[in-house]
Amino acid sequence: MRNKFDELRLLARCALSDDRDAFGQIVEAYQSDMRRFFLNLTGGDIALSDDLAQETFLKAYLNIRSFRGLSKFRTWLYRIAYNEFYSWARERKEELAESLPERIGSEPATASNIRIDVAEALKLLTVAERTAVTLFFVEDRPVKEIAAIMGMPEGTVKSHIARAKPKLARFLEDKY
């Protein structure tokens, strides 16, 4: 988005006249962020990430009139995205709990392998830990915004991040 004024103008056009072109511009502005967010949460599953992003944007479009401007639009959109992922994770809890595939310790540590290992390590975390870590370390969001997105106190977000760090470190240390 070029600036906040442009974003507000587009949001107003969407809310007041169901302007799909305006919403298309909003989608363009946030599509890469949403895909990256979901790719990190799903362990790199491109098709699933695209589906979740599409559902997020659809829900945002259908509920655009409920956006009151009490938070940034980005925070509101990420909250919808978080809820989408959380709903998906709840429905497929048994899939997320599956054990990791056998790891080959003799493989050299290539950038590709490290990305795969980080994705595997993220799967070890709870949904809340994974979301907090992704938003904090990958999306570079402040704790206050993460708390708003996840609907929990800042201290709880900090706890999720603190609990996730040793889990990730242990997994990656064992690997390398």
MARBA-3410 file (N, C-alpha, C, O; in Angstrom, 1 decimal):
176
0.9,-1.2,0.0,0.0,0.0,0.0,0.9,1.2,0.0,1.9,1.3,0.8 ~ 0.6,2.2,-0.8,1.4,3.4,-0.9,1.5,4.1,0.4,2.6,4.5,0.9 ~ 0.3,4.4,1.0,0.3,5.0,2.3,-1.0,4.7,3.0,-1.9,4.1,2.4 ~ -1.1,5.1,4.2,-2.3,4.8,5.0,-3.6,5.5,4.4,-4.7,4.9,4.5 ~ -3.4,6.6,3.8,-4.6,7.3,3.2,-5.1,6.5,2.1,-6.4,6.3,1.9
-4.3,6.0,1.2,-4.7,5.1,0.1,-5.4,3.9,0.6,-6.5,3.5,0.1 ~ -4.9,3.3,1.7,-5.5,2.1,2.2,-6.9,2.4,2.8,-7.8,1.7,2.5 ~ -7.0,3.5,3.5,-8.3,3.9,4.1,-9.3,4.2,3.0,-10.5,3.8,3.1 ~ -8.8,4.8,1.9,-9.7,5.1,0.8,-10.2,3.8,0.2,-11.4,3.7,-0.1 ~ -9.3,2.9,0.0,-9.7,1.6,-0.6,-10.7,0.8,0.3,-11.7,0.3,-0.1
-10.4,0.9,1.6,-11.3,0.2,2.6,-12.7,0.8,2.6,-13.7,0.1,2.7 ~ -12.7,2.1,2.5,-14.0,2.8,2.5,-14.8,2.4,1.2,-16.0,2.2,1.3 ~ -14.1,2.4,0.1,-14.8,2.0,-1.2,-15.3,0.6,-1.0,-16.4,0.3,-1.5 ~ -14.6,-0.3,-0.4,-15.0,-1.7,-0.2,-16.3,-1.8,0.7,-17.3,-2.4,0.4 ~ -16.2,-1.1,1.8,-17.2,-1.1,2.8,-18.5,-0.4,2.3,-19.6,-0.9,2.6
-18.4,0.7,1.7,-19.5,1.5,1.3,-20.2,1.0,0.0,-21.4,1.1,-0.1 ~ -19.4,0.5,-0.9,-20.0,0.2,-2.2,-19.6,-1.2,-2.8,-19.8,-1.4,-4.0 ~ -19.1,-2.0,-1.9,-18.7,-3.4,-2.3,-17.8,-3.4,-3.6,-18.0,-4.2,-4.5 ~ -16.9,-2.4,-3.6,-16.0,-2.2,-4.7,-15.0,-3.4,-4.8,-14.0,-3.4,-4.0 ~ -15.2,-4.3,-5.7,-14.3,-5.4,-5.8,-12.9,-5.1,-6.3,-11.9,-5.7,-6.0
-12.9,-4.1,-7.2,-11.6,-3.6,-7.7,-10.7,-3.0,-6.6,-9.5,-3.3,-6.5 ~ -11.3,-2.3,-5.7,-10.6,-1.7,-4.5,-10.1,-2.9,-3.6,-9.0,-2.9,-3.2 ~ -11.0,-3.9,-3.4,-10.5,-5.0,-2.6,-9.4,-5.8,-3.3,-8.5,-6.3,-2.6 ~ -9.5,-5.9,-4.6,-8.4,-6.5,-5.4,-7.1,-5.8,-5.1,-6.0,-6.5,-5.0 ~ -7.1,-4.5,-5.0,-5.8,-3.8,-4.7,-5.3,-4.1,-3.3,-4.1,-4.2,-3.1
-6.3,-4.2,-2.4,-5.9,-4.6,-1.0,-5.3,-6.0,-1.0,-4.3,-6.2,-0.4 ~ -5.9,-6.9,-1.7,-5.4,-8.3,-1.8,-4.0,-8.3,-2.4,-3.1,-8.9,-1.9 ~ -3.8,-7.5,-3.5,-2.4,-7.4,-4.1,-1.4,-6.9,-3.1,-0.3,-7.4,-3.0 ~ -1.8,-5.9,-2.2,-0.9,-5.4,-1.3,-0.5,-6.4,-0.2,0.6,-6.3,0.3 ~ -1.4,-7.2,0.2,-1.1,-8.1,1.3,-1.0,-9.6,1.0,-0.7,-10.4,1.8
-1.1,-9.9,-0.3,-1.1,-11.3,-0.7,0.2,-12.0,-0.4,0.2,-13.1,0.1 ~ 1.3,-11.4,-0.7,2.6,-12.0,-0.4,2.8,-12.2,1.1,3.4,-13.3,1.5 ~ 2.4,-11.2,1.9,2.6,-11.4,3.4,1.7,-12.6,3.9,2.2,-13.3,4.7 ~ 0.5,-12.7,3.4,-0.4,-13.8,3.8,0.2,-15.1,3.4,0.2,-16.1,4.2 ~ 0.7,-15.2,2.2,1.2,-16.5,1.7,2.5,-16.9,2.6,2.6,-18.0,3.0
3.3,-15.9,2.8,4.5,-16.2,3.6,4.1,-16.6,5.0,4.7,-17.6,5.6 ~ 3.2,-16.0,5.6,2.7,-16.3,7.0,2.2,-17.7,7.0,2.5,-18.5,7.9 ~ 1.3,-18.1,6.0,0.8,-19.5,6.0,1.8,-20.5,5.6,1.8,-21.6,6.1 ~ 2.8,-20.2,4.7,3.8,-21.1,4.4,4.6,-21.5,5.6,5.0,-22.6,5.8 ~ 4.9,-20.5,6.5,5.6,-20.8,7.7,4.8,-21.6,8.7,5.4,-22.5,9.3
3.5,-21.4,8.7,2.7,-22.1,9.7,2.4,-23.5,9.2,2.2,-24.4,10.0 ~ 2.4,-23.7,7.9,2.0,-25.1,7.3,3.2,-25.9,7.0,3.1,-27.0,6.4 ~ 4.4,-25.4,7.3,5.6,-26.2,7.0,5.9,-26.2,5.5,6.5,-27.1,5.0 ~ 5.5,-25.1,4.8,5.9,-25.0,3.4,4.9,-25.6,2.4,5.2,-25.7,1.2 ~ 3.7,-26.0,2.9,2.7,-26.5,2.0,2.0,-25.4,1.1,1.2,-24.6,1.6
2.5,-25.3,-0.1,2.1,-24.2,-1.0,0.6,-24.2,-1.2,-0.1,-23.2,-1.1 ~ 0.0,-25.4,-1.6,-1.4,-25.5,-1.9,-2.3,-25.1,-0.7,-3.2,-24.3,-0.8 ~ -1.9,-25.6,0.4,-2.7,-25.3,1.7,-2.5,-23.9,2.0,-3.5,-23.2,2.4 ~ -1.3,-23.3,1.9,-1.1,-21.9,2.2,-2.0,-21.0,1.3,-2.6,-20.0,1.7 ~ -2.0,-21.3,0.0,-2.8,-20.6,-0.9,-4.3,-20.7,-0.6,-5.1,-19.7,-0.6
-4.8,-21.9,-0.2,-6.2,-22.1,0.2,-6.5,-21.3,1.4,-7.5,-20.6,1.5 ~ -5.6,-21.3,2.4,-5.9,-20.5,3.7,-5.9,-19.0,3.4,-6.7,-18.3,4.0 ~ -4.9,-18.6,2.5,-4.9,-17.2,2.2,-6.2,-16.7,1.5,-6.7,-15.7,1.7 ~ -6.6,-17.6,0.6,-7.9,-17.3,-0.2,-9.0,-17.2,0.8,-9.9,-16.3,0.7 ~ -9.1,-18.1,1.7,-10.2,-18.1,2.7,-10.1,-16.9,3.6,-11.1,-16.2,3.9
-8.9,-16.5,3.9,-8.7,-15.3,4.7,-9.2,-14.0,4.0,-10.0,-13.2,4.6 ~ -8.8,-13.9,2.7,-9.3,-12.7,2.0,-10.8,-12.8,1.7,-11.4,-11.7,1.7 ~ -11.3,-13.9,1.5,-12.8,-14.0,1.3,-13.5,-13.6,2.6,-14.5,-12.8,2.5 ~ -13.1,-14.1,3.7,-13.7,-13.7,5.0,-13.5,-12.2,5.2,-14.4,-11.5,5.7 ~ -12.3,-11.6,4.9,-12.1,-10.2,5.1,-13.1,-9.4,4.2,-13.6,-8.4,4.6
-13.3,-9.9,3.0,-14.2,-9.2,2.0,-15.6,-9.2,2.5,-16.3,-8.2,2.5 ~ -16.0,-10.4,3.0,-17.4,-10.5,3.5,-17.7,-9.8,4.7,-18.8,-9.4,5.0 ~ -16.6,-9.5,5.5,-16.8,-8.9,6.8,-16.1,-7.5,6.9,-15.9,-7.0,8.0 ~ -15.8,-6.9,5.7,-15.1,-5.6,5.7,-15.8,-4.5,6.5,-15.2,-3.6,7.0 ~ -17.1,-4.6,6.5,-17.9,-3.6,7.3,-17.7,-3.7,8.8,-18.0,-2.7,9.5
-17.2,-4.8,9.2,-17.0,-5.0,10.7,-15.7,-4.4,11.1,-15.4,-4.3,12.3 ~ -14.8,-4.0,10.1,-13.5,-3.4,10.5,-13.8,-2.0,11.0,-14.3,-1.1,10.2 ~ -13.5,-1.7,12.2,-13.8,-0.4,12.8,-12.6,0.6,12.9,-12.8,1.7,13.3 ~ -11.5,0.1,12.5,-10.3,1.0,12.6,-9.7,1.1,13.9,-8.9,2.0,14.2 ~ -10.1,0.3,14.9,-9.5,0.3,16.2,-8.1,-0.2,16.3,-7.3,0.1,17.2
-7.8,-1.0,15.3,-6.4,-1.5,15.1,-6.0,-1.2,13.6,-6.9,-0.7,12.9 ~ -4.8,-1.5,13.3,-4.4,-1.4,11.9,-5.2,-2.4,11.1,-5.5,-3.5,11.6 ~ -5.4,-2.1,9.8,-6.0,-3.1,9.0,-5.2,-4.4,8.9,-5.8,-5.5,8.9 ~ -3.9,-4.2,8.8,-3.0,-5.4,8.8,-3.2,-6.3,10.0,-3.3,-7.5,9.9 ~ -3.4,-5.7,11.2,-3.6,-6.5,12.4,-4.9,-7.2,12.3,-5.0,-8.4,12.6
-6.0,-6.6,11.8,-7.3,-7.2,11.6,-7.2,-8.3,10.6,-7.8,-9.4,10.9 ~ -6.5,-8.1,9.5,-6.4,-9.2,8.5,-5.6,-10.4,9.1,-6.0,-11.5,8.8 ~ -4.5,-10.1,9.8,-3.8,-11.2,10.4,-4.6,-12.0,11.4,-4.4,-13.2,11.6 ~ -5.5,-11.3,12.1,-6.3,-11.9,13.1,-7.3,-12.9,12.4,-7.5,-14.0,12.8 ~ -7.8,-12.5,11.2,-8.6,-13.4,10.4,-7.8,-14.6,10.0,-8.2,-15.8,10.0
-6.5,-14.3,9.5,-5.6,-15.4,9.1,-5.3,-16.4,10.2,-5.3,-17.6,10.0 ~ -5.0,-15.8,11.4,-4.8,-16.7,12.5,-6.0,-17.6,12.8,-5.8,-18.8,13.1 ~ -7.2,-17.0,12.8,-8.4,-17.8,13.1,-8.6,-18.9,12.0,-9.0,-20.0,12.4 ~ -8.3,-18.6,10.8,-8.4,-19.5,9.7,-7.4,-20.7,10.0,-7.8,-21.9,9.9 ~ -6.2,-20.4,10.3,-5.2,-21.4,10.5,-5.6,-22.2,11.7,-5.5,-23.5,11.7
-6.0,-21.6,12.8,-6.4,-22.3,14.0,-7.5,-23.2,13.8,-7.5,-24.3,14.3 ~ -8.5,-22.8,13.0,-9.7,-23.6,12.7,-9.2,-24.9,11.9,-9.6,-26.0,12.1 ~ -8.3,-24.6,10.9,-7.8,-25.7,10.1,-7.0,-26.7,11.0,-7.2,-27.9,10.9 ~ -6.2,-26.2,11.9,-5.4,-27.0,12.8,-6.2,-27.8,13.7,-5.9,-29.0,14.0 ~ -7.3,-27.2,14.2,-8.2,-27.9,15.1,-8.8,-29.1,14.4,-9.0,-30.2,15.0
-9.3,-28.9,13.2,-9.9,-29.9,12.4,-8.9,-31.1,12.0,-9.4,-32.2,11.9 ~ -7.7,-30.8,11.9,-6.7,-31.8,11.5,-5.7,-32.0,12.6,-4.5,-32.2,12.3 ~ -6.1,-32.0,13.8,-5.1,-32.1,14.9,-4.3,-33.4,14.8,-3.1,-33.4,15.1 ~ -5.0,-34.5,14.4,-4.2,-35.7,14.4,-3.1,-35.7,13.3,-2.1,-36.3,13.5 ~ -3.3,-34.9,12.2,-2.3,-34.8,11.2,-1.1,-34.0,11.7,0.0,-34.4,11.4
-1.4,-33.0,12.5,-0.3,-32.2,13.0,0.5,-32.9,14.1,1.7,-32.6,14.3 ~ -0.1,-33.9,14.7,0.5,-34.6,15.8,1.4,-35.8,15.3,2.1,-36.4,16.1 ~ 1.3,-36.1,14.0,2.1,-37.2,13.5,3.6,-37.0,13.7,4.1,-35.8,13.8 ~ 4.2,-38.1,13.9,5.7,-38.0,14.2,6.4,-37.5,12.9,5.9,-37.7,11.8 ~ 7.6,-36.9,13.1,8.4,-36.5,12.0,9.0,-37.7,11.3,9.2,-38.7,11.9
9.2,-37.6,9.9,9.8,-38.7,9.2,11.3,-38.9,9.7,11.9,-38.1,10.4 ~ 11.7,-40.1,9.4,13.1,-40.5,9.8,14.1,-39.4,9.3,14.0,-39.0,8.1 ~ 15.0,-39.0,10.1,16.0,-38.0,9.7,17.3,-38.7,9.4,17.7,-39.6,10.1 ~ 18.0,-38.3,8.3,19.3,-38.8,8.0,20.3,-37.9,8.5,20.5,-36.8,8.0 ~ 21.1,-38.3,9.5,22.1,-37.5,10.1,23.3,-37.2,9.3,24.1,-36.3,9.6
23.5,-38.0,8.3,24.8,-37.8,7.5,24.6,-36.9,6.3,25.6,-36.6,5.6 ~ 23.4,-36.3,6.1,23.2,-35.3,5.1,24.0,-34.0,5.3,24.0,-33.6,6.5 ~ 24.6,-33.5,4.3,25.2,-32.2,4.5,24.2,-31.1,4.8,23.0,-31.2,4.3 ~ 24.5,-30.1,5.5,23.6,-29.0,5.8,23.5,-28.0,4.7,24.2,-27.0,4.7 ~ 22.7,-28.2,3.7,22.5,-27.3,2.6,21.4,-26.3,3.0,20.6,-26.6,3.9
21.3,-25.2,2.3,20.2,-24.2,2.6,18.9,-24.8,2.4,18.0,-24.5,3.2 ~ 18.7,-25.7,1.4,17.4,-26.3,1.2,17.1,-27.3,2.4,16.0,-27.3,2.9 ~ 18.1,-28.0,2.9,17.8,-28.9,4.0,17.5,-28.1,5.3,16.7,-28.5,6.1 ~ 18.2,-27.0,5.5,18.0,-26.2,6.7,16.5,-25.7,6.6,15.9,-25.6,7.7 ~ 16.1,-25.2,5.5,14.7,-24.7,5.4,13.7,-25.8,5.7,12.7,-25.6,6.4
14.0,-27.0,5.2,13.1,-28.2,5.5,13.1,-28.5,7.0,12.1,-28.7,7.6 ~ 14.3,-28.4,7.6,14.5,-28.7,9.0,13.7,-27.7,9.9,13.1,-28.0,10.9 ~ 13.8,-26.4,9.5,13.1,-25.4,10.2,11.6,-25.6,10.1,10.9,-25.5,11.1 ~ 11.1,-26.0,8.9,9.7,-26.3,8.8,9.3,-27.5,9.7,8.2,-27.4,10.3 ~ 10.2,-28.5,9.7,9.9,-29.6,10.6,9.9,-29.2,12.1,9.1,-29.7,12.8
10.9,-28.4,12.4,11.0,-27.9,13.8,9.7,-27.1,14.2,9.2,-27.3,15.3 ~ 9.2,-26.3,13.3,8.0,-25.5,13.6,6.8,-26.4,13.9,5.9,-26.1,14.6 ~ 6.8,-27.6,13.2,5.7,-28.5,13.4,5.7,-29.1,14.8,4.6,-29.6,15.3 ~ 6.8,-29.0,15.5,6.9,-29.5,16.9,6.2,-28.6,17.9,5.8,-29.0,19.0 ~ 6.0,-27.4,17.5,5.4,-26.4,18.3,3.9,-26.4,18.3,3.3,-27.0,17.4
3.3,-25.9,19.4,1.8,-25.8,19.4,1.4,-24.7,18.4,2.3,-24.0,17.9 ~ 0.2,-24.7,18.0,-0.3,-23.7,17.1,0.0,-22.3,17.6,0.5,-21.5,16.8 ~ -0.2,-22.1,18.9,0.0,-20.7,19.4,1.5,-20.4,19.4,1.9,-19.3,19.0 ~ 2.4,-21.3,19.7,3.8,-21.1,19.7,4.3,-20.8,18.3,5.0,-19.9,18.0 ~ 3.8,-21.6,17.4,4.2,-21.5,16.0,3.8,-20.2,15.4,4.5,-19.5,14.7
2.6,-19.8,15.7,2.1,-18.5,15.2,2.9,-17.3,15.8,3.3,-16.4,15.1 ~ 3.1,-17.4,17.1,3.9,-16.3,17.8,5.3,-16.2,17.2,5.8,-15.1,17.0 ~ 5.9,-17.3,17.1,7.3,-17.4,16.5,7.3,-16.8,15.1,8.2,-16.0,14.8 ~ 6.4,-17.3,14.3,6.3,-16.8,12.9,6.1,-15.3,12.8,6.8,-14.6,12.1 ~ 5.2,-14.8,13.6,4.9,-13.4,13.5,6.1,-12.6,14.1,6.4,-11.5,13.5
6.7,-13.1,15.1,7.8,-12.3,15.7,9.1,-12.4,14.9,9.7,-11.3,14.6 ~ 9.5,-13.6,14.6,10.8,-13.7,13.9,10.8,-13.6,12.4,11.7,-13.1,11.8 ~ 9.7,-14.1,11.8,9.7,-14.0,10.3,9.0,-12.8,9.8,9.5,-12.1,8.9 ~ 7.8,-12.5,10.4,7.1,-11.3,9.9,7.6,-10.0,10.6,7.2,-8.9,10.2 ~ 8.4,-10.1,11.6,9.0,-9.0,12.4,7.9,-8.1,13.0,8.0,-6.8,12.9
6.9,-8.7,13.5,5.8,-7.9,14.1,6.1,-7.7,15.6,6.7,-8.6,16.3 ~ 5.7,-6.6,16.2,6.0,-6.3,17.6,5.0,-7.2,18.5,4.0,-7.6,18.0 ~ 5.4,-7.4,19.7,4.7,-8.3,20.6,3.3,-7.7,20.8,2.3,-8.5,20.8 ~ 3.1,-6.4,20.9,1.8,-5.8,21.0,0.9,-6.2,19.9,-0.3,-6.5,20.1 ~ 1.4,-6.1,18.7,0.5,-6.4,17.5,0.2,-7.9,17.5,-0.9,-8.3,17.1
1.2,-8.8,17.8,1.0,-10.2,17.9,-0.1,-10.5,18.9,-1.0,-11.4,18.6 ~ -0.1,-9.9,20.0,-1.1,-10.1,21.1,-2.5,-9.7,20.5,-3.5,-10.4,20.8 ~ -2.6,-8.6,19.8,-3.9,-8.2,19.2,-4.3,-9.3,18.1,-5.5,-9.6,18.1 ~ -3.4,-9.7,17.3,-3.7,-10.7,16.3,-4.2,-12.0,17.0,-5.2,-12.6,16.5 ~ -3.5,-12.5,18.0,-3.8,-13.8,18.6,-4.9,-13.6,19.7,-5.4,-14.7,20.2
-5.3,-12.4,20.1,-6.3,-12.2,21.1,-5.9,-12.7,22.4,-6.7,-13.3,23.1 ~ -4.7,-12.4,22.8,-4.2,-12.8,24.1,-3.3,-11.7,24.7,-2.8,-10.8,23.9 ~ -3.0,-11.7,26.0,-2.1,-10.7,26.6,-0.7,-10.8,26.0,-0.2,-11.8,25.6 ~ 0.0,-9.6,26.1,1.4,-9.6,25.6,2.3,-10.6,26.4,3.1,-11.2,25.8 ~ 2.1,-10.7,27.7,2.9,-11.7,28.5,2.7,-13.1,28.0,3.7,-13.9,28.0
1.5,-13.4,27.6,1.3,-14.8,27.1,2.0,-15.0,25.7,2.6,-16.1,25.5 ~ 2.0,-14.0,24.9,2.7,-14.1,23.6,4.2,-14.3,23.9,4.9,-15.1,23.3 ~ 4.8,-13.5,24.9,6.2,-13.6,25.2,6.5,-15.0,25.8,7.5,-15.6,25.5 ~ 5.5,-15.6,26.5,5.7,-17.0,27.1,5.7,-18.0,25.9,6.5,-18.9,26.0 ~ 4.8,-17.8,25.0,4.8,-18.8,23.8,6.2,-18.7,23.1,6.7,-19.8,22.7
6.7,-17.5,22.9,8.0,-17.4,22.2,9.1,-18.0,23.0,9.9,-18.7,22.5 ~ 9.1,-17.7,24.3,10.1,-18.2,25.2,10.1,-19.8,25.3,11.1,-20.4,25.3 ~ 8.9,-20.4,25.3,8.7,-21.8,25.3,9.2,-22.4,24.0,9.7,-23.5,24.0 ~ 8.9,-21.7,22.9,9.3,-22.3,21.6,10.8,-22.3,21.3,11.3,-23.2,20.7 ~ 11.5,-21.3,21.8,12.9,-21.2,21.5,13.7,-22.4,21.9,14.4,-23.0,21.0
13.6,-23.0,23.1,14.4,-24.1,23.4,13.9,-25.4,22.6,14.7,-26.2,22.3 ~ 12.6,-25.5,22.3,12.2,-26.6,21.5,12.8,-26.6,20.1,13.3,-27.6,19.6 ~ 12.9,-25.4,19.5,13.5,-25.2,18.2,15.0,-25.5,18.3,15.5,-26.2,17.4 ~ 15.6,-24.9,19.3,17.0,-25.1,19.5,17.4,-26.6,19.7,18.4,-27.0,19.1 ~ 16.7,-27.3,20.5,16.9,-28.7,20.8,16.8,-29.5,19.5,17.7,-30.3,19.2
15.8,-29.3,18.7,15.6,-30.0,17.4,16.7,-29.7,16.5,17.3,-30.6,15.9 ~ 17.1,-28.4,16.3,18.1,-28.1,15.4,19.5,-28.5,15.8,20.4,-28.9,15.0 ~ 19.7,-28.5,17.2,21.0,-29.0,17.7,21.2,-30.5,17.5,22.2,-31.0,17.1 ~ 20.1,-31.2,17.7,20.1,-32.7,17.4,20.4,-33.0,16.0,21.0,-34.0,15.6 ~ 19.9,-32.1,15.1,20.0,-32.3,13.7,21.4,-32.0,13.2,22.0,-32.6,12.3
22.1,-31.0,13.8,23.4,-30.5,13.4,24.4,-30.6,14.4,25.6,-30.2,14.2
END
